[in-house]
Amino acid sequence: MEVKAGNIVAFVLYFMLVVGIGIFFFLQDRKNSGEKSFFLGGRQMGGMVAALSAGASDMSAWVLMGLPGSIYLYGIGQIWISIGLLIGTILAWFLVAPRLRRYSILANDSITIPQYLTNRFLSSSKVLQVICAVIFIIVYCVYGASSISACGTLFKTLFNLDERIGMTIATVIIIAYVFLGGFNAVCWTDFLQGMLMLAALMITPIIAAIMLKVDGAVFPGTTPDHYYSLLSTGKFDWSSIANILTGLGWGLGYFGMPHIIVRYIAIKSEKEMKKSRIIGISWTGLILIMASVVGIVGRKYLGDSLTSASSTVFVQMAAKVFPVFIGGVIITAILAASMSTADSQLLASSSAFASDVYKTTINKHATDKQVLWAGRIIVVVISLIAFGIAMLGYGDEPIVKAAATIMTLVSAAWAAFGAAFGPVIILSLFWRRLNYKGAVAGIVTGFVVDVLWMFLLNYEYYGGHSALFNTELYEIIPGFIAGMCAAIGVSFATEAPSDEITALFDKVTNAKAVEVEDGEIKVS
């Protein structure tokens, strides 16, 4: 693609804006510093900002590159992922969000997911917090790599710039505004990015569809067999069944995705929670529908010209249907998607380390300032590790290159979080009998089964050669089931929760609303 000044101007303006947001909140937080402010925004997120931030941190570049590219290449049988994600986000907003917010406040004002899970059982043990933090850091390094890799692909496509240079630029900018502004900067940049993503996905395929009637505007090409079938192979066989189950299985990830569900905790009131639910579900539904439409329209508009670069279908469409500067702004939405997820991942992992490892085991007498700087340092460390993982995709080993693609990295990280934390989050909110040991067993079992299933039974999907056989079934499903069974089994096999723990559970269950006003908790 030819390098154009309008594209460069659009990118520069966007970069200046997000870094400016980081600087603004850095100056604000100097007046009101503290880990709750840096990691949770002081529980003062409004409904719209919280909803779009949760959505944008979820819908990373894969929804603008991976998903449309997959539908463009293989057909509408791939939309089962969209269906699964939509079902998952609806259930998460209705079942998890309101109760998790109330529980986190009443459970000693928890500001991270590991803190909540520990305080839920009124435990003084830090084992669960440390385990959670370790899983966070490992998985977020992989997850962050997907976003950084997407930035490299984008810079290459738009500016003919080496992918590694593009990844370096993106990494530096993400570090800058997360390092400076913390949770507030992340949420407000996510809000901006969410609006930009929605506008881009709403406008681009509509204009392209109109241009389908213009002579010479459409690339010639053919569609593969069964392109318009909801069954991936065109017939009801195991591959099609596994594809449907896998797509629906993506929805399980919403129950255990730390950088998404922490937004529920940050919402400032029950009234704002209801507003967030409507906005969040509506936004996610529109994004998923239009991302699928991009892939279908892209196949008609661009023919089969991108079969070797299907992830760029949205970029190519936007560049062709809009004037240079507007096209540059629209395409910036992809960078926005990459950065919106990367910033949330960095903040979630840094908060887990600073609050749940550094403050509890390394420096038990740490001041707020020391905790903040520990979090900022881990932001840099994880960014550099994620950058290194993304760089593996540009090495000479074909297995490493295949396993470091955007979609495979996202798939692996999404499954690991969903399997490890999803079952325990659900049980902690709705099952009175769950105990601390059951929670630990559920998290560890879900994570281990997920990873083993991926490497032993699904490794072909990630670019390797399976040691046993390829099940074609997304590893989040067996991991989630194993984690749920382990949590329930161990809880029944060990001592029941104390009266204090069950009393806290009953208090949350019976509460219609929990608010924090002037530092005082009010339950009604």
C-alpha positions as CSV (number, residue, x, y, z in Angstrom):
1,M,0.0,0.0,0.0
2,E,1.3,3.5,-0.9
3,V,2.5,5.6,2.0
4,K,0.3,8.8,2.1
5,A,0.7,11.9,4.2
6,G,-2.9,11.9,5.3
7,N,-2.4,8.5,7.0
8,I,0.7,9.7,8.8
9,V,-1.1,12.9,10.0
10,A,-4.0,10.8,11.4
11,F,-1.6,8.5,13.3
12,V,0.4,11.4,14.7
13,L,-2.7,13.2,16.0
14,Y,-4.0,10.0,17.6
15,F,-0.7,9.3,19.3
16,M,-0.5,12.8,20.6
17,L,-4.1,12.5,22.0
18,V,-3.6,9.2,23.9
19,V,-0.2,10.3,25.4
20,G,-1.8,13.6,26.4
21,I,-4.5,11.8,28.3
22,G,-1.8,9.9,30.2
23,I,-0.1,13.1,31.1
24,F,-3.3,14.7,32.2
25,F,-4.2,11.9,34.6
26,F,-0.6,11.8,35.8
27,L,-0.9,15.4,36.9
28,Q,-4.3,14.7,38.4
29,D,-3.1,11.6,40.4
30,R,-0.3,13.6,41.9
31,K,-3.0,15.4,43.9
32,N,-4.8,12.2,44.7
33,S,-2.2,9.4,44.6
34,G,-2.6,5.9,45.8
35,E,-3.0,2.4,44.6
36,K,-6.8,2.6,44.4
37,S,-6.6,5.7,42.3
38,F,-3.9,4.3,40.0
39,F,-5.3,0.7,39.7
40,L,-9.1,1.3,40.0
41,G,-9.7,5.0,39.4
42,G,-11.0,5.4,42.9
43,R,-14.2,3.5,42.0
44,Q,-15.5,6.6,40.2
45,M,-16.0,5.3,36.7
46,G,-19.2,6.5,35.0
47,G,-21.5,4.1,33.2
48,M,-20.7,5.0,29.6
49,V,-16.9,5.2,30.2
50,A,-16.9,1.9,32.1
51,A,-19.0,0.1,29.5
52,L,-17.0,1.2,26.5
53,S,-13.7,0.7,28.4
54,A,-14.8,-2.9,29.2
55,G,-15.7,-3.5,25.6
56,A,-12.7,-1.9,24.0
57,S,-10.3,-3.8,26.4
58,D,-12.1,-7.0,25.3
59,M,-12.3,-6.3,21.5
60,S,-8.6,-6.2,20.6
61,A,-7.2,-6.1,17.1
62,W,-8.4,-9.6,16.4
63,V,-12.0,-8.3,16.1
64,L,-10.9,-5.9,13.3
65,M,-8.2,-8.2,11.8
66,G,-8.5,-11.8,13.0
67,L,-12.3,-12.3,12.9
68,P,-13.0,-10.5,9.6
69,G,-10.0,-12.1,8.1
70,S,-11.2,-15.6,9.1
71,I,-14.7,-15.0,7.8
72,Y,-13.3,-13.5,4.6
73,L,-11.1,-16.6,4.1
74,Y,-13.3,-19.4,5.3
75,G,-16.9,-18.2,5.3
76,I,-19.7,-17.4,7.7
77,G,-19.2,-20.7,9.6
78,Q,-16.7,-18.6,11.6
79,I,-19.4,-16.3,13.0
80,W,-20.0,-18.9,15.8
81,I,-17.2,-17.0,17.7
82,S,-19.2,-13.8,17.4
83,I,-22.3,-15.6,18.7
84,G,-20.4,-17.2,21.6
85,L,-18.9,-13.8,22.6
86,L,-22.3,-12.0,22.4
87,I,-23.9,-14.6,24.7
88,G,-21.0,-14.5,27.0
89,T,-21.0,-10.7,27.4
90,I,-24.8,-10.6,28.0
91,L,-24.5,-13.2,30.8
92,A,-21.4,-11.5,32.3
93,W,-23.2,-8.1,32.5
94,F,-26.3,-9.6,34.1
95,L,-24.9,-12.3,36.3
96,V,-21.3,-11.3,37.2
97,A,-21.1,-7.5,37.0
98,P,-23.6,-6.3,39.7
99,R,-22.8,-9.0,42.3
100,L,-19.0,-8.8,41.8
101,R,-19.1,-5.0,42.4
102,R,-21.1,-5.4,45.6
103,Y,-19.0,-8.3,46.8
104,S,-15.7,-6.5,46.1
105,I,-16.8,-3.5,48.2
106,L,-18.1,-5.6,51.2
107,A,-15.0,-7.9,51.0
108,N,-12.6,-5.4,52.5
109,D,-12.9,-3.0,49.5
110,S,-10.9,-5.3,47.2
111,I,-9.4,-3.5,44.2
112,T,-8.0,-6.5,42.2
113,I,-9.5,-9.9,41.3
114,P,-6.9,-11.8,43.4
115,Q,-7.7,-9.5,46.4
116,Y,-11.4,-10.2,45.9
117,L,-10.9,-13.9,45.8
118,T,-8.8,-13.8,49.0
119,N,-11.1,-11.5,50.9
120,R,-14.1,-13.4,49.7
121,F,-13.0,-16.2,52.1
122,L,-11.7,-13.7,54.8
123,S,-8.3,-15.4,54.5
124,S,-5.0,-14.2,55.7
125,S,-3.1,-16.6,53.4
126,K,-1.6,-15.0,50.4
127,V,-1.2,-18.2,48.4
128,L,-4.2,-17.6,46.2
129,Q,-3.1,-14.0,45.5
130,V,0.4,-15.1,44.5
131,I,-0.9,-17.9,42.3
132,C,-3.3,-15.5,40.5
133,A,-0.5,-12.9,40.1
134,V,1.8,-15.5,38.5
135,I,-0.9,-16.6,36.1
136,F,-1.7,-13.0,35.3
137,I,1.9,-12.2,34.4
138,I,2.4,-15.3,32.3
139,V,-0.8,-15.0,30.3
140,Y,-0.7,-11.2,29.9
141,C,2.8,-11.5,28.3
142,V,1.2,-13.7,25.7
143,Y,-1.9,-11.6,25.4
144,G,0.1,-8.4,25.1
145,A,2.2,-9.9,22.4
146,S,-0.9,-10.3,20.2
147,S,-1.7,-6.6,20.4
148,I,1.9,-5.6,19.7
149,S,2.1,-8.0,16.8
150,A,-1.1,-6.5,15.3
151,C,0.5,-3.0,15.5
152,G,3.5,-4.4,13.6
153,T,1.3,-5.8,10.9
154,L,-0.6,-2.5,10.7
155,F,2.5,-0.4,10.3
156,K,3.8,-2.7,7.6
157,T,0.5,-2.6,5.6
158,L,0.1,1.2,5.8
159,F,3.6,2.6,5.7
160,N,5.8,-0.2,4.3
161,L,7.6,0.0,7.6
162,D,9.4,-3.0,9.0
163,E,7.0,-4.8,11.4
164,R,9.6,-4.8,14.2
165,I,9.9,-1.0,14.0
166,G,6.2,-0.6,14.1
167,M,6.0,-2.9,17.2
168,T,8.7,-0.9,18.9
169,I,6.8,2.4,18.3
170,A,3.5,1.0,19.6
171,T,5.1,-0.5,22.7
172,V,6.8,2.7,23.7
173,I,3.5,4.7,23.3
174,I,1.4,2.1,25.3
175,I,4.0,2.1,28.1
176,A,4.0,5.9,28.2
177,Y,0.3,6.5,28.9
178,V,-0.2,3.5,31.1
179,F,3.0,4.3,33.1
180,L,1.8,7.9,33.6
181,G,-2.0,7.8,34.0
182,G,-2.9,4.4,35.3
183,F,-6.5,3.2,35.4
184,N,-8.1,6.6,34.6
185,A,-5.9,7.0,31.5
186,V,-6.6,3.5,30.4
187,C,-10.4,3.8,30.7
188,W,-10.6,7.2,29.0
189,T,-8.4,6.1,26.1
190,D,-10.4,2.9,25.9
191,F,-13.6,5.1,25.8
192,L,-12.1,7.1,22.9
193,Q,-11.0,3.9,21.1
194,G,-14.3,2.2,21.6
195,M,-16.1,5.1,19.9
196,L,-13.6,5.1,17.1
197,M,-13.8,1.3,16.6
198,L,-17.6,1.4,16.4
199,A,-17.7,4.3,13.9
200,A,-15.1,2.5,11.7
201,L,-17.0,-0.8,11.6
202,M,-20.3,0.8,11.0
203,I,-19.2,3.0,8.1
204,T,-16.6,1.0,6.1
205,P,-18.7,-2.1,5.0
206,I,-21.7,0.1,4.2
207,I,-19.7,2.3,1.8
208,A,-18.0,-0.8,0.4
209,A,-21.4,-2.5,-0.2
210,I,-22.6,0.6,-2.0
211,M,-19.5,0.6,-4.2
212,L,-20.2,-3.1,-5.2
213,K,-22.5,-1.7,-7.9
214,V,-19.8,0.6,-9.4
215,D,-18.1,-0.9,-12.5
216,G,-14.4,-1.6,-11.9
217,A,-14.7,-1.2,-8.1
218,V,-14.7,-4.9,-7.3
219,F,-11.8,-7.3,-7.6
220,P,-12.6,-10.5,-9.4
221,G,-12.4,-13.8,-7.5
222,T,-14.2,-16.9,-6.3
223,T,-15.6,-18.0,-3.0
224,P,-14.7,-21.3,-1.5
225,D,-17.3,-24.1,-1.3
226,H,-19.8,-23.8,1.5
227,Y,-18.8,-20.2,2.1
228,Y,-22.3,-19.2,3.1
229,S,-23.0,-22.3,5.3
230,L,-23.1,-22.1,9.1
231,L,-21.4,-25.5,9.1
232,S,-17.7,-25.0,8.5
233,T,-17.4,-28.1,6.2
234,G,-20.8,-27.8,4.7
235,K,-22.0,-31.0,6.4
236,F,-22.8,-32.1,9.9
237,D,-19.6,-33.8,10.9
238,W,-17.3,-33.6,13.9
239,S,-15.3,-30.7,12.4
240,S,-18.5,-28.7,12.0
241,I,-19.7,-29.6,15.5
242,A,-16.3,-28.8,17.1
243,N,-16.3,-25.5,15.2
244,I,-19.7,-24.6,16.7
245,L,-18.7,-25.7,20.2
246,T,-15.4,-23.8,19.9
247,G,-17.2,-20.6,18.8
248,L,-19.7,-20.8,21.7
249,G,-16.9,-21.7,24.1
250,W,-15.3,-18.3,23.5
251,G,-18.2,-16.9,25.6
252,L,-16.9,-18.7,28.7
253,G,-13.9,-16.4,28.7
254,Y,-15.9,-13.4,29.9
255,F,-16.4,-14.9,33.3
256,G,-12.7,-15.0,34.0
257,M,-11.1,-12.2,32.0
258,P,-9.4,-9.9,34.7
259,H,-9.0,-6.8,32.6
260,I,-12.7,-6.9,31.7
261,I,-14.3,-7.8,35.0
262,V,-12.2,-5.3,37.0
263,R,-14.2,-2.6,35.1
264,Y,-17.3,-3.9,36.9
265,I,-15.6,-3.3,40.2
266,A,-14.7,0.3,39.2
267,I,-18.3,1.4,38.4
268,K,-19.3,4.1,41.0
269,S,-22.9,3.3,41.6
270,E,-25.8,0.8,41.1
271,K,-27.5,3.4,38.8
272,E,-24.4,3.6,36.6
273,M,-24.1,-0.2,36.6
274,K,-27.6,-0.4,34.9
275,K,-26.5,2.2,32.3
276,S,-23.2,0.4,31.7
277,R,-25.0,-2.9,31.1
278,I,-27.2,-1.5,28.4
279,I,-24.4,0.4,26.7
280,G,-21.9,-2.5,27.1
281,I,-24.1,-5.1,25.6
282,S,-25.3,-2.9,22.8
283,W,-21.8,-1.8,21.8
284,T,-20.4,-5.3,21.9
285,G,-23.3,-6.6,19.8
286,L,-22.8,-4.0,17.1
287,I,-19.1,-4.5,17.0
288,L,-19.4,-8.3,16.6
289,I,-22.1,-8.0,13.9
290,M,-20.3,-5.4,11.9
291,A,-16.9,-7.2,12.2
292,S,-18.6,-10.2,10.7
293,V,-20.2,-8.0,7.9
294,V,-16.7,-6.7,7.1
295,G,-15.5,-10.2,6.3
296,I,-18.5,-11.0,4.2
297,V,-18.6,-7.7,2.3
298,G,-14.8,-7.8,2.0
299,R,-15.0,-11.1,0.1
300,K,-17.4,-9.6,-2.4
301,Y,-15.6,-6.3,-2.7
302,L,-11.9,-7.5,-2.7
303,G,-12.5,-10.9,-4.3
304,D,-9.8,-13.4,-3.4
305,S,-7.0,-10.9,-3.7
306,L,-6.1,-11.2,0.0
307,T,-6.1,-14.9,0.5
308,S,-2.5,-14.7,1.7
309,A,-3.1,-11.6,3.8
310,S,-6.7,-12.1,5.0
311,S,-6.1,-10.2,8.3
312,T,-5.7,-6.9,6.4
313,V,-9.2,-7.1,4.8
314,F,-10.5,-4.2,6.9
315,V,-7.4,-2.1,6.3
316,Q,-7.6,-2.6,2.5
317,M,-11.3,-1.8,2.4
318,A,-11.0,1.4,4.4
319,A,-8.1,2.6,2.3
320,K,-10.0,2.1,-0.9
321,V,-13.4,3.5,0.0
322,F,-12.4,6.7,1.8
323,P,-10.3,9.8,1.1
324,V,-6.8,9.6,2.4
325,F,-7.1,11.5,5.8
326,I,-10.6,9.9,6.6
327,G,-9.2,6.5,5.6
328,G,-6.3,7.1,7.9
329,V,-8.6,8.0,10.8
330,I,-10.7,4.9,10.2
331,I,-7.7,2.6,9.9
332,T,-6.4,4.1,13.2
333,A,-9.3,2.2,14.8
334,I,-7.3,-1.0,14.4
335,L,-4.4,0.5,16.2
336,A,-6.9,1.7,18.8
337,A,-8.2,-1.9,19.2
338,S,-4.7,-3.2,19.7
339,M,-3.7,-0.6,22.2
340,S,-7.0,-0.7,24.1
341,T,-6.4,-4.3,25.0
342,A,-2.7,-4.0,25.6
343,D,-3.1,-1.1,28.0
344,S,-5.8,-2.9,30.1
345,Q,-3.6,-6.1,30.2
346,L,-0.6,-4.2,31.4
347,L,-2.5,-2.4,34.1
348,A,-4.2,-5.6,35.3
349,S,-0.9,-7.5,35.5
350,S,0.9,-4.6,37.2
351,S,-1.8,-4.2,39.8
352,A,-1.7,-7.9,40.5
353,F,2.0,-7.8,41.0
354,A,2.2,-4.6,43.0
355,S,-0.9,-5.2,45.3
356,D,-0.8,-8.9,45.5
357,V,2.9,-9.9,45.5
358,Y,5.1,-6.9,46.2
359,K,2.9,-5.5,49.0
360,T,2.1,-8.8,50.6
361,T,5.4,-10.8,50.3
362,I,8.3,-8.6,49.1
363,N,7.7,-5.4,51.0
364,K,4.9,-5.7,53.6
365,H,5.5,-2.2,54.8
366,A,5.5,-0.6,51.4
367,T,4.1,2.9,51.2
368,D,1.5,3.9,48.5
369,K,4.3,5.6,46.5
370,Q,6.4,2.4,46.6
371,V,3.4,0.3,45.5
372,L,2.7,2.7,42.6
373,W,6.3,2.5,41.4
374,A,6.4,-1.2,41.7
375,G,3.3,-1.3,39.4
376,R,4.9,1.1,36.9
377,I,8.1,-0.9,36.8
378,I,6.2,-4.2,36.1
379,V,4.3,-2.4,33.3
380,V,7.7,-1.8,31.6
381,V,8.9,-5.4,32.3
382,I,5.8,-7.1,30.9
383,S,5.7,-4.9,27.9
384,L,9.3,-5.8,27.0
385,I,8.6,-9.6,27.5
386,A,5.4,-9.3,25.3
387,F,7.4,-7.4,22.7
388,G,10.0,-10.2,22.7
389,I,7.2,-12.9,22.2
390,A,5.8,-10.9,19.3
391,M,9.2,-10.6,17.8
392,L,9.3,-14.5,17.6
393,G,6.8,-14.2,14.8
394,Y,9.5,-12.8,12.6
395,G,12.2,-15.4,13.2
396,D,13.2,-18.3,10.9
397,E,11.5,-21.2,12.7
398,P,8.1,-21.8,11.0
399,I,6.4,-23.3,14.1
400,V,7.3,-20.2,16.1
401,K,6.1,-17.9,13.4
402,A,2.8,-19.7,13.1
403,A,2.3,-19.8,16.9
404,A,3.0,-16.1,17.2
405,T,0.2,-14.9,14.9
406,I,-2.5,-12.5,16.2
407,M,-5.3,-15.0,16.4
408,T,-3.4,-17.9,17.9
409,L,-1.9,-15.7,20.6
410,V,-5.3,-14.2,21.5
411,S,-6.9,-17.7,21.5
412,A,-4.3,-19.1,23.8
413,A,-4.5,-16.3,26.3
414,W,-8.3,-16.0,26.2
415,A,-8.7,-19.7,26.9
416,A,-6.1,-19.7,29.8
417,F,-7.9,-16.9,31.7
418,G,-11.4,-18.3,31.0
419,A,-10.5,-21.8,32.2
420,A,-8.5,-20.6,35.2
421,F,-10.7,-17.9,36.7
422,G,-14.2,-18.3,35.1
423,P,-15.4,-21.2,37.1
424,V,-14.2,-19.9,40.4
425,I,-15.6,-16.4,39.8
426,I,-19.0,-17.8,39.1
427,L,-18.9,-20.2,42.1
428,S,-17.6,-17.4,44.4
429,L,-20.6,-15.3,43.6
430,F,-23.4,-17.9,43.6
431,W,-22.3,-20.9,45.6
432,R,-22.3,-20.6,49.4
433,R,-20.3,-23.8,50.0
434,L,-17.2,-22.8,48.1
435,N,-14.2,-22.6,50.3
436,Y,-10.6,-21.2,49.9
437,K,-9.1,-24.6,49.1
438,G,-11.7,-25.2,46.5
439,A,-11.0,-21.9,44.8
440,V,-7.2,-22.5,44.7
441,A,-7.9,-26.0,43.3
442,G,-10.3,-24.7,40.6
443,I,-7.8,-22.0,39.4
444,V,-4.8,-24.3,39.2
445,T,-6.7,-27.2,37.7
446,G,-8.4,-25.1,35.1
447,F,-5.2,-23.4,34.0
448,V,-3.2,-26.6,33.9
449,V,-5.8,-28.6,31.9
450,D,-6.2,-25.8,29.5
451,V,-2.4,-25.6,28.8
452,L,-2.0,-29.3,28.6
453,W,-4.9,-29.7,26.2
454,M,-3.5,-26.9,24.0
455,F,0.0,-28.4,23.7
456,L,-1.0,-32.1,23.6
457,L,-4.2,-32.1,21.7
458,N,-4.5,-28.8,19.9
459,Y,-1.0,-27.9,19.0
460,E,-1.6,-28.3,15.3
461,Y,-3.9,-25.3,15.5
462,Y,-1.2,-23.3,17.0
463,G,1.3,-24.1,14.2
464,G,3.0,-27.2,15.7
465,H,2.6,-30.9,15.3
466,S,0.4,-32.6,17.8
467,A,2.0,-35.3,19.9
468,L,-1.3,-37.2,20.1
469,F,-4.0,-35.9,17.8
470,N,-5.9,-32.8,17.0
471,T,-9.3,-32.6,18.7
472,E,-10.3,-29.4,16.9
473,L,-12.0,-28.5,20.2
474,Y,-11.0,-25.2,21.9
475,E,-9.1,-25.9,25.1
476,I,-11.2,-23.4,27.1
477,I,-14.1,-25.9,27.2
478,P,-12.3,-28.9,28.9
479,G,-10.3,-26.4,31.0
480,F,-13.4,-24.7,32.2
481,I,-15.2,-28.0,33.0
482,A,-12.1,-29.3,34.8
483,G,-11.7,-26.2,36.9
484,M,-15.4,-26.2,37.9
485,C,-15.3,-29.9,38.9
486,A,-12.1,-29.4,40.9
487,A,-13.4,-26.4,42.8
488,I,-16.7,-28.2,43.7
489,G,-14.9,-31.5,44.5
490,V,-12.3,-30.0,46.8
491,S,-14.8,-27.8,48.5
492,F,-16.9,-30.8,49.4
493,A,-13.9,-32.8,50.5
494,T,-12.6,-30.2,52.9
495,E,-14.0,-28.2,55.7
496,A,-17.1,-26.0,55.2
497,P,-16.7,-22.2,55.2
498,S,-16.9,-20.5,58.5
499,D,-20.0,-18.7,59.8
500,E,-18.3,-15.4,59.1
501,I,-17.7,-16.3,55.5
502,T,-21.2,-17.5,54.9
503,A,-22.6,-14.4,56.7
504,L,-20.7,-12.2,54.2
505,F,-22.1,-14.3,51.3
506,D,-25.6,-13.9,52.7
507,K,-25.1,-10.2,53.1
508,V,-24.1,-9.8,49.5
509,T,-26.9,-12.1,48.3
510,N,-29.6,-10.2,50.2
511,A,-28.3,-6.7,49.3
512,K,-30.3,-4.8,46.7
513,A,-27.6,-2.1,46.5
514,V,-24.2,-1.3,47.9
515,E,-22.8,2.2,47.6
516,V,-19.7,4.0,48.8
517,E,-20.4,7.6,49.9
518,D,-17.6,9.7,51.4
519,G,-15.7,6.6,52.3
520,E,-18.6,5.0,54.0
521,I,-20.2,1.8,52.8
522,K,-24.0,1.8,52.6
523,V,-26.0,-1.4,52.1
524,S,-29.7,-1.5,51.2
